[in-house]
Amino acid sequence: MKYVISRTFKFEAAHRLWKDYTGKCINNHGHSWLIKVHLEGESLDEKDMLIDFQELKVLKAWIDENLDHASLLWENDPMCQYIKASGQRIYVTKKNPTSEHIAEIVLSEAIRLFENTRIKVQCVEVNETCTTGAKIIP
Ligand SMILES: [Zn+2]
């Protein structure tokens, strides 16, 4: 038997897909992003919780500091220079800032923040619109 808990986080950010991409998402545009992190484990703590939902707020703090109201841009996107020079918020990515890659980035943060001998990250889901999203499973 396994317990699975989740928490959803929301942030606003712009991105564009500059690397090897020719569709309409090559244009800079914004989304209200939703991130859902699922944690799993086989045993509960002394409070009979996998983890207190309040403890998941540290990931919200990381999202707010790094992704919220930022431009999420691939490191070789020429727009990086303009955003940096104009003093706007930017989060530079190693790959195209797709839902898949944002999920990958948040997964590594969730693992760093929450994993221990009792708790594992089961998956991270990222939705950039109400109809499209990606999930990554470690
Ligand atoms: Zn988009």
Backbone and ligand atoms as CSV (ligand in chain L), in Angstrom:
chain,resi,resn,atom,element,x,y,z
A,1,MET,N,N,0.840,-1.192,0.000
A,1,MET,CA,C,0.000,0.000,0.000
A,1,MET,C,C,0.879,1.248,0.000
A,2,LYS,N,N,0.399,2.259,-0.687
A,2,LYS,CA,C,1.135,3.509,-0.801
A,2,LYS,C,C,0.204,4.683,-0.549
A,3,TYR,N,N,0.728,5.704,0.103
A,3,TYR,CA,C,-0.001,6.967,0.236
A,3,TYR,C,C,0.538,7.925,-0.837
A,4,VAL,N,N,-0.372,8.655,-1.449
A,4,VAL,CA,C,0.036,9.671,-2.421
A,4,VAL,C,C,-0.674,10.973,-2.063
A,5,ILE,N,N,0.078,12.035,-1.932
A,5,ILE,CA,C,-0.523,13.347,-1.694
A,5,ILE,C,C,-0.082,14.287,-2.815
A,6,SER,N,N,-0.824,15.360,-2.980
A,6,SER,CA,C,-0.457,16.301,-4.039
A,6,SER,C,C,-0.754,17.726,-3.605
A,7,ARG,N,N,-0.074,18.639,-4.223
A,7,ARG,CA,C,-0.378,20.059,-4.041
A,7,ARG,C,C,-0.201,20.744,-5.390
A,8,THR,N,N,-1.091,21.692,-5.651
A,8,THR,CA,C,-1.051,22.428,-6.919
A,8,THR,C,C,-0.535,23.840,-6.679
A,9,PHE,N,N,0.308,24.280,-7.572
A,9,PHE,CA,C,0.904,25.620,-7.501
A,9,PHE,C,C,0.583,26.347,-8.800
A,10,LYS,N,N,0.454,27.649,-8.697
A,10,LYS,CA,C,0.093,28.456,-9.867
A,10,LYS,C,C,1.102,29.582,-10.017
A,11,PHE,N,N,1.471,29.875,-11.245
A,11,PHE,CA,C,2.297,31.061,-11.489
A,11,PHE,C,C,2.023,31.587,-12.893
A,12,GLU,N,N,2.412,32.829,-13.099
A,12,GLU,CA,C,2.242,33.481,-14.397
A,12,GLU,C,C,3.618,33.656,-15.019
A,13,ALA,N,N,3.756,33.312,-16.292
A,13,ALA,CA,C,5.056,33.500,-16.945
A,13,ALA,C,C,4.890,33.480,-18.463
A,14,ALA,N,N,5.847,34.129,-19.110
A,14,ALA,CA,C,5.915,34.117,-20.569
A,14,ALA,C,C,6.966,33.102,-21.008
A,15,HIS,N,N,6.820,32.616,-22.205
A,15,HIS,CA,C,7.874,31.789,-22.796
A,15,HIS,C,C,7.733,31.827,-24.314
A,16,ARG,N,N,8.713,31.323,-24.985
A,16,ARG,CA,C,8.590,31.049,-26.413
A,16,ARG,C,C,9.525,29.896,-26.742
A,17,LEU,N,N,9.187,29.178,-27.799
A,17,LEU,CA,C,9.958,27.998,-28.183
A,17,LEU,C,C,10.807,28.372,-29.392
A,18,TRP,N,N,12.045,28.711,-29.114
A,18,TRP,CA,C,12.926,29.242,-30.152
A,18,TRP,C,C,13.762,28.154,-30.800
A,19,LYS,N,N,14.060,27.092,-30.062
A,19,LYS,CA,C,14.999,26.053,-30.519
A,19,LYS,C,C,14.301,25.086,-31.477
A,20,ASP,N,N,14.717,25.102,-32.735
A,20,ASP,CA,C,14.237,24.135,-33.727
A,20,ASP,C,C,12.721,24.074,-33.824
A,21,TYR,N,N,12.061,25.208,-33.747
A,21,TYR,CA,C,10.606,25.220,-33.702
A,21,TYR,C,C,10.075,26.264,-34.668
A,22,THR,N,N,8.995,25.946,-35.394
A,22,THR,CA,C,8.459,26.893,-36.366
A,22,THR,C,C,6.971,27.167,-36.161
A,23,GLY,N,N,6.328,26.555,-35.185
A,23,GLY,CA,C,4.897,26.770,-34.937
A,23,GLY,C,C,4.635,28.115,-34.287
A,24,LYS,N,N,3.377,28.373,-33.946
A,24,LYS,CA,C,3.027,29.699,-33.419
A,24,LYS,C,C,3.648,29.972,-32.050
A,25,CYS,N,N,4.073,28.936,-31.351
A,25,CYS,CA,C,4.698,29.128,-30.034
A,25,CYS,C,C,6.132,29.646,-30.126
A,26,ILE,N,N,6.573,29.948,-31.355
A,26,ILE,CA,C,7.864,30.633,-31.497
A,26,ILE,C,C,7.715,32.098,-31.069
A,27,ASN,N,N,6.472,32.596,-31.031
A,27,ASN,CA,C,6.194,33.968,-30.580
A,27,ASN,C,C,6.126,34.025,-29.058
A,28,ASN,N,N,6.688,35.074,-28.475
A,28,ASN,CA,C,6.619,35.232,-27.032
A,28,ASN,C,C,5.149,35.346,-26.606
A,29,HIS,N,N,4.759,34.563,-25.599
A,29,HIS,CA,C,3.375,34.575,-25.125
A,29,HIS,C,C,3.340,34.113,-23.680
A,30,GLY,N,N,2.240,34.400,-23.000
A,30,GLY,CA,C,2.157,34.085,-21.577
A,30,GLY,C,C,1.119,33.025,-21.266
A,31,HIS,N,N,1.302,32.395,-20.106
A,31,HIS,CA,C,0.342,31.408,-19.611
A,31,HIS,C,C,0.144,31.603,-18.113
A,32,SER,N,N,-1.005,31.148,-17.619
A,32,SER,CA,C,-1.202,30.908,-16.195
A,32,SER,C,C,-0.868,29.437,-15.997
A,33,TRP,N,N,0.342,29.184,-15.538
A,33,TRP,CA,C,0.840,27.817,-15.431
A,33,TRP,C,C,0.319,27.164,-14.153
A,34,LEU,N,N,-0.011,25.886,-14.243
A,34,LEU,CA,C,-0.385,25.102,-13.066
A,34,LEU,C,C,0.608,23.955,-12.921
A,35,ILE,N,N,1.110,23.791,-11.721
A,35,ILE,CA,C,2.043,22.696,-11.448
A,35,ILE,C,C,1.441,21.849,-10.339
A,36,LYS,N,N,1.381,20.552,-10.556
A,36,LYS,CA,C,0.871,19.640,-9.533
A,36,LYS,C,C,1.966,18.639,-9.198
A,37,VAL,N,N,2.358,18.654,-7.935
A,37,VAL,CA,C,3.415,17.758,-7.469
A,37,VAL,C,C,2.776,16.639,-6.647
A,38,HIS,N,N,3.126,15.406,-6.967
A,38,HIS,CA,C,2.624,14.240,-6.238
A,38,HIS,C,C,3.788,13.615,-5.471
A,39,LEU,N,N,3.579,13.402,-4.166
A,39,LEU,CA,C,4.578,12.730,-3.336
A,39,LEU,C,C,3.999,11.412,-2.863
A,40,GLU,N,N,4.844,10.398,-2.729
A,40,GLU,CA,C,4.365,9.087,-2.298
A,40,GLU,C,C,5.271,8.506,-1.230
A,41,GLY,N,N,4.660,7.602,-0.446
A,41,GLY,CA,C,5.417,6.896,0.577
A,41,GLY,C,C,4.561,5.799,1.172
A,42,GLU,N,N,5.213,4.884,1.848
A,42,GLU,CA,C,4.488,3.733,2.406
A,42,GLU,C,C,4.163,3.884,3.880
A,43,SER,N,N,4.694,4.917,4.530
A,43,SER,CA,C,4.405,5.088,5.956
A,43,SER,C,C,4.151,6.555,6.273
A,44,LEU,N,N,3.414,6.776,7.356
A,44,LEU,CA,C,3.052,8.124,7.777
A,44,LEU,C,C,3.933,8.553,8.947
A,45,ASP,N,N,3.953,9.855,9.186
A,45,ASP,CA,C,4.725,10.363,10.317
A,45,ASP,C,C,3.900,10.275,11.599
A,46,GLU,N,N,4.426,10.851,12.692
A,46,GLU,CA,C,3.739,10.768,13.994
A,46,GLU,C,C,2.396,11.500,13.986
A,47,LYS,N,N,2.195,12.413,13.011
A,47,LYS,CA,C,0.911,13.132,12.881
A,47,LYS,C,C,-0.034,12.403,11.923
A,48,ASP,N,N,0.379,11.211,11.479
A,48,ASP,CA,C,-0.386,10.419,10.502
A,48,ASP,C,C,-0.520,11.130,9.163
A,49,MET,N,N,0.562,11.795,8.779
A,49,MET,CA,C,0.626,12.459,7.476
A,49,MET,C,C,1.829,11.921,6.726
A,50,LEU,N,N,1.706,11.898,5.380
A,50,LEU,CA,C,2.911,11.631,4.580
A,50,LEU,C,C,3.846,12.819,4.760
A,51,ILE,N,N,3.275,14.024,4.559
A,51,ILE,CA,C,3.975,15.284,4.823
A,51,ILE,C,C,2.885,16.330,5.025
A,52,ASP,N,N,3.122,17.256,5.915
A,52,ASP,CA,C,2.162,18.336,6.142
A,52,ASP,C,C,2.091,19.194,4.868
A,53,PHE,N,N,0.883,19.430,4.361
A,53,PHE,CA,C,0.744,20.255,3.146
A,53,PHE,C,C,1.444,21.605,3.307
A,54,GLN,N,N,1.480,22.094,4.541
A,54,GLN,CA,C,2.139,23.388,4.795
A,54,GLN,C,C,3.617,23.341,4.408
A,55,GLU,N,N,4.229,22.171,4.578
A,55,GLU,CA,C,5.657,22.045,4.270
A,55,GLU,C,C,5.935,22.157,2.769
A,56,LEU,N,N,4.891,21.965,1.971
A,56,LEU,CA,C,5.076,22.056,0.514
A,56,LEU,C,C,5.179,23.500,0.035
A,57,LYS,N,N,4.903,24.435,0.945
A,57,LYS,CA,C,4.977,25.851,0.553
A,57,LYS,C,C,6.392,26.279,0.183
A,58,VAL,N,N,7.400,25.529,0.590
A,58,VAL,CA,C,8.774,25.899,0.206
A,58,VAL,C,C,8.951,25.809,-1.313
A,59,LEU,N,N,8.199,24.903,-1.940
A,59,LEU,CA,C,8.274,24.839,-3.409
A,59,LEU,C,C,7.582,26.054,-4.022
A,60,LYS,N,N,6.498,26.505,-3.411
A,60,LYS,CA,C,5.818,27.721,-3.880
A,60,LYS,C,C,6.787,28.906,-3.801
A,61,ALA,N,N,7.557,28.965,-2.727
A,61,ALA,CA,C,8.537,30.053,-2.582
A,61,ALA,C,C,9.575,29.986,-3.696
A,62,TRP,N,N,10.042,28.772,-4.026
A,62,TRP,CA,C,11.018,28.623,-5.116
A,62,TRP,C,C,10.400,29.051,-6.456
A,63,ILE,N,N,9.160,28.640,-6.693
A,63,ILE,CA,C,8.472,29.016,-7.935
A,63,ILE,C,C,8.319,30.535,-8.010
A,64,ASP,N,N,7.898,31.148,-6.906
A,64,ASP,CA,C,7.702,32.604,-6.897
A,64,ASP,C,C,9.014,33.344,-7.147
A,65,GLU,N,N,10.097,32.851,-6.579
A,65,GLU,CA,C,11.400,33.519,-6.729
A,65,GLU,C,C,12.006,33.324,-8.113
A,66,ASN,N,N,11.713,32.183,-8.740
A,66,ASN,CA,C,12.407,31.845,-9.990
A,66,ASN,C,C,11.560,31.938,-11.252
A,67,LEU,N,N,10.297,31.530,-11.193
A,67,LEU,CA,C,9.492,31.405,-12.406
A,67,LEU,C,C,8.395,32.450,-12.538
A,68,ASP,N,N,7.833,32.897,-11.414
A,68,ASP,CA,C,6.652,33.758,-11.482
A,68,ASP,C,C,6.970,35.110,-12.125
A,69,HIS,N,N,6.137,35.485,-13.094
A,69,HIS,CA,C,6.288,36.745,-13.833
A,69,HIS,C,C,7.668,36.888,-14.477
A,70,ALA,N,N,8.237,35.753,-14.844
A,70,ALA,CA,C,9.519,35.752,-15.558
A,70,ALA,C,C,9.268,35.376,-17.015
A,71,SER,N,N,10.281,35.644,-17.842
A,71,SER,CA,C,10.305,35.084,-19.192
A,71,SER,C,C,11.136,33.812,-19.108
A,72,LEU,N,N,10.543,32.695,-19.508
A,72,LEU,CA,C,11.236,31.407,-19.489
A,72,LEU,C,C,11.816,31.221,-20.889
A,73,LEU,N,N,13.135,31.284,-20.994
A,73,LEU,CA,C,13.754,31.292,-22.323
A,73,LEU,C,C,14.914,30.304,-22.404
A,74,TRP,N,N,15.026,29.656,-23.567
A,74,TRP,CA,C,16.152,28.770,-23.862
A,74,TRP,C,C,17.441,29.584,-23.848
A,75,GLU,N,N,18.503,29.002,-23.343
A,75,GLU,CA,C,19.755,29.744,-23.130
A,75,GLU,C,C,20.328,30.378,-24.400
A,76,ASN,N,N,20.027,29.829,-25.572
A,76,ASN,CA,C,20.543,30.404,-26.826
A,76,ASN,C,C,19.521,31.267,-27.565
A,77,ASP,N,N,18.398,31.533,-26.931
A,77,ASP,CA,C,17.395,32.427,-27.517
A,77,ASP,C,C,17.948,33.851,-27.480
A,78,PRO,N,N,18.001,34.532,-28.643
A,78,PRO,CA,C,18.551,35.897,-28.645
A,78,PRO,C,C,17.764,36.865,-27.765
A,79,MET,N,N,16.499,36.547,-27.448
A,79,MET,CA,C,15.714,37.429,-26.596
A,79,MET,C,C,16.279,37.505,-25.169
A,80,CYS,N,N,17.073,36.513,-24.770
A,80,CYS,CA,C,17.698,36.537,-23.440
A,80,CYS,C,C,18.468,37.835,-23.222
A,81,GLN,N,N,19.188,38.285,-24.262
A,81,GLN,CA,C,20.007,39.497,-24.120
A,81,GLN,C,C,19.139,40.705,-23.801
A,82,TYR,N,N,18.031,40.846,-24.529
A,82,TYR,CA,C,17.146,41.990,-24.311
A,82,TYR,C,C,16.529,41.949,-22.920
A,83,ILE,N,N,16.030,40.788,-22.527
A,83,ILE,CA,C,15.358,40.669,-21.222
A,83,ILE,C,C,16.345,40.989,-20.097
A,84,LYS,N,N,17.564,40.442,-20.207
A,84,LYS,CA,C,18.580,40.714,-19.175
A,84,LYS,C,C,18.952,42.194,-19.165
A,85,ALA,N,N,19.202,42.764,-20.360
A,85,ALA,CA,C,19.647,44.162,-20.443
A,85,ALA,C,C,18.596,45.127,-19.927
A,86,SER,N,N,17.324,44.772,-20.068
A,86,SER,CA,C,16.259,45.673,-19.625
A,86,SER,C,C,15.867,45.430,-18.167
A,87,GLY,N,N,16.555,44.509,-17.517
A,87,GLY,CA,C,16.328,44.282,-16.085
A,87,GLY,C,C,15.053,43.529,-15.761
A,88,GLN,N,N,14.477,42.840,-16.766
A,88,GLN,CA,C,13.254,42.079,-16.506
A,88,GLN,C,C,13.598,40.690,-15.968
A,89,ARG,N,N,12.611,40.072,-15.339
A,89,ARG,CA,C,12.827,38.738,-14.773
A,89,ARG,C,C,12.988,37.718,-15.895
A,90,ILE,N,N,13.947,36.831,-15.714
A,90,ILE,CA,C,14.211,35.798,-16.713
A,90,ILE,C,C,14.583,34.512,-15.990
A,91,TYR,N,N,14.145,33.391,-16.548
A,91,TYR,CA,C,14.614,32.084,-16.084
A,91,TYR,C,C,15.142,31.366,-17.321
A,92,VAL,N,N,16.436,31.143,-17.353
A,92,VAL,CA,C,17.095,30.581,-18.531
A,92,VAL,C,C,17.104,29.057,-18.422
A,93,THR,N,N,16.703,28.406,-19.525
A,93,THR,CA,C,16.593,26.950,-19.523
A,93,THR,C,C,17.617,26.323,-20.481
A,94,LYS,N,N,17.990,25.087,-20.201
A,94,LYS,CA,C,18.958,24.358,-21.033
A,94,LYS,C,C,18.314,23.812,-22.307
A,95,LYS,N,N,16.981,23.620,-22.249
A,95,LYS,CA,C,16.224,23.106,-23.401
A,95,LYS,C,C,15.131,24.125,-23.713
A,96,ASN,N,N,14.385,23.917,-24.784
A,96,ASN,CA,C,13.212,24.741,-25.027
A,96,ASN,C,C,12.347,24.745,-23.765
A,97,PRO,N,N,11.806,25.899,-23.360
A,97,PRO,CA,C,10.975,25.948,-22.146
A,97,PRO,C,C,9.563,25.404,-22.388
A,98,THR,N,N,9.510,24.157,-22.780
A,98,THR,CA,C,8.244,23.458,-23.001
A,98,THR,C,C,7.664,23.024,-21.657
A,99,SER,N,N,6.423,22.596,-21.677
A,99,SER,CA,C,5.824,22.042,-20.447
A,99,SER,C,C,6.655,20.873,-19.942
A,100,GLU,N,N,7.152,20.044,-20.878
A,100,GLU,CA,C,7.955,18.888,-20.487
A,100,GLU,C,C,9.213,19.321,-19.736
A,101,HIS,N,N,9.877,20.362,-20.267
A,101,HIS,CA,C,11.129,20.785,-19.623
A,101,HIS,C,C,10.865,21.526,-18.307
A,102,ILE,N,N,9.787,22.308,-18.252
A,102,ILE,CA,C,9.460,22.973,-16.984
A,102,ILE,C,C,9.125,21.906,-15.929
A,103,ALA,N,N,8.429,20.856,-16.340
A,103,ALA,CA,C,8.152,19.748,-15.406
A,103,ALA,C,C,9.456,19.126,-14.905
A,104,GLU,N,N,10.409,18.963,-15.816
A,104,GLU,CA,C,11.722,18.396,-15.461
A,104,GLU,C,C,12.440,19.280,-14.427
A,105,ILE,N,N,12.377,20.584,-14.635
A,105,ILE,CA,C,13.033,21.531,-13.724
A,105,ILE,C,C,12.364,21.479,-12.341
A,106,VAL,N,N,11.042,21.500,-12.327
A,106,VAL,CA,C,10.327,21.471,-11.043
A,106,VAL,C,C,10.527,20.123,-10.354
A,107,LEU,N,N,10.589,19.051,-11.141
A,107,LEU,CA,C,10.846,17.730,-10.550
A,107,LEU,C,C,12.165,17.733,-9.774
A,108,SER,N,N,13.213,18.285,-10.353
A,108,SER,CA,C,14.498,18.259,-9.655
A,108,SER,C,C,14.447,19.094,-8.380
A,109,GLU,N,N,13.698,20.206,-8.406
A,109,GLU,CA,C,13.542,21.004,-7.177
A,109,GLU,C,C,12.733,20.232,-6.139
A,110,ALA,N,N,11.661,19.579,-6.582
A,110,ALA,CA,C,10.820,18.821,-5.647
A,110,ALA,C,C,11.615,17.683,-5.006
A,111,ILE,N,N,12.450,17.028,-5.792
A,111,ILE,CA,C,13.296,15.955,-5.246
A,111,ILE,C,C,14.243,16.541,-4.192
A,112,ARG,N,N,14.878,17.678,-4.525
A,112,ARG,CA,C,15.812,18.316,-3.590
A,112,ARG,C,C,15.106,18.735,-2.289
A,113,LEU,N,N,13.881,19.239,-2.427
A,113,LEU,CA,C,13.190,19.777,-1.253
A,113,LEU,C,C,12.486,18.724,-0.406
A,114,PHE,N,N,11.967,17.662,-1.019
A,114,PHE,CA,C,11.045,16.793,-0.287
A,114,PHE,C,C,11.495,15.348,-0.110
A,115,GLU,N,N,12.398,14.868,-0.947
A,115,GLU,CA,C,12.694,13.434,-0.845
A,115,GLU,C,C,13.543,13.140,0.386
A,116,ASN,N,N,13.192,12.029,1.033
A,116,ASN,CA,C,13.976,11.512,2.155
A,116,ASN,C,C,13.772,10.002,2.182
A,117,THR,N,N,14.138,9.360,3.273
A,117,THR,CA,C,14.044,7.899,3.309
A,117,THR,C,C,12.595,7.426,3.251
A,118,ARG,N,N,11.632,8.291,3.583
A,118,ARG,CA,C,10.216,7.912,3.640
A,118,ARG,C,C,9.386,8.460,2.472
A,119,ILE,N,N,9.857,9.548,1.856
A,119,ILE,CA,C,9.054,10.254,0.839
A,119,ILE,C,C,9.788,10.300,-0.504
A,120,LYS,N,N,9.075,9.959,-1.560
A,120,LYS,CA,C,9.603,10.057,-2.927
A,120,LYS,C,C,8.661,10.939,-3.746
A,121,VAL,N,N,9.210,11.618,-4.752
A,121,VAL,CA,C,8.370,12.360,-5.688
A,121,VAL,C,C,7.837,11.356,-6.702
A,122,GLN,N,N,6.522,11.232,-6.788
A,122,GLN,CA,C,5.915,10.275,-7.726
A,122,GLN,C,C,5.890,10.843,-9.136
A,123,CYS,N,N,5.469,12.110,-9.256
A,123,CYS,CA,C,5.446,12.760,-10.563
A,123,CYS,C,C,5.185,14.249,-10.397
A,124,VAL,N,N,5.458,14.972,-11.452
A,124,VAL,CA,C,5.146,16.400,-11.525
A,124,VAL,C,C,4.380,16.628,-12.821
A,125,GLU,N,N,3.239,17.302,-12.692
A,125,GLU,CA,C,2.443,17.658,-13.866
A,125,GLU,C,C,2.522,19.162,-14.067
A,126,VAL,N,N,2.621,19.573,-15.319
A,126,VAL,CA,C,2.628,20.996,-15.653
A,126,VAL,C,C,1.564,21.227,-16.713
A,127,ASN,N,N,0.675,22.174,-16.451
A,127,ASN,CA,C,-0.316,22.578,-17.454
A,127,ASN,C,C,-0.069,24.030,-17.826
A,128,GLU,N,N,0.120,24.268,-19.116
A,128,GLU,CA,C,0.286,25.664,-19.539
A,128,GLU,C,C,-1.021,26.237,-20.066
A,129,THR,N,N,-1.978,25.385,-20.388
A,129,THR,CA,C,-3.347,25.848,-20.672
A,129,THR,C,C,-4.283,24.852,-20.006
A,130,CYS,N,N,-5.594,25.142,-20.065
A,130,CYS,CA,C,-6.548,24.236,-19.420
A,130,CYS,C,C,-6.698,22.936,-20.208
A,131,THR,N,N,-6.141,22.868,-21.420
A,131,THR,CA,C,-6.285,21.649,-22.214
A,131,THR,C,C,-4.961,20.949,-22.532
A,132,THR,N,N,-3.820,21.555,-22.189
A,132,THR,CA,C,-2.545,20.947,-22.546
A,132,THR,C,C,-1.602,20.898,-21.348
A,133,GLY,N,N,-0.891,19.815,-21.246
A,133,GLY,CA,C,0.050,19.666,-20.147
A,133,GLY,C,C,0.991,18.521,-20.357
A,134,ALA,N,N,1.924,18.389,-19.436
A,134,ALA,CA,C,2.921,17.328,-19.489
A,134,ALA,C,C,3.114,16.776,-18.086
A,135,LYS,N,N,3.516,15.530,-18.025
A,135,LYS,CA,C,3.804,14.902,-16.743
A,135,LYS,C,C,5.164,14.250,-16.841
A,136,ILE,N,N,5.948,14.367,-15.766
A,136,ILE,CA,C,7.234,13.675,-15.738
A,136,ILE,C,C,7.265,12.782,-14.517
A,137,ILE,N,N,7.760,11.571,-14.738
A,137,ILE,CA,C,7.836,10.551,-13.686
A,137,ILE,C,C,9.314,10.182,-13.525
A,138,PRO,N,N,9.860,10.370,-12.311
A,138,PRO,CA,C,11.306,10.065,-12.150
A,138,PRO,C,C,11.602,8.581,-12.294
L,1,ZN,ZN,ZN,3.101,28.398,-24.497
